[in-house]
Amino acid sequence: PLEDYFPRPVLQQTVRQPLDVTGSASRFDITVSCEGGGVSGQAGAVRHGIARALLEMDESLREPLRRNGLLTRL
């Protein structure tokens, strides 16, 4: 579960951001594998991966994702 792997609320918020921005939080059940780097970097990588996956599923989500800077790797 998200809360077990990312115990800090700020990291949980980071991971959930693409879903919150697009209003997709209740539409998907997401499983992620991530290794290497620190916990903060992993949260950012997961956020980017989720944003890219949402975009592949629905191109109309590009604008809200881009407006919130979620399609750019940090």
ABEGO torsion letter per residue (X at the ends): XAAAABABAAAAAAAAAAAAAAGAAAABBBBBBBBEEBAAAAAAAAAAAAAAAAAAABAAAAAAAAAAGAABBX
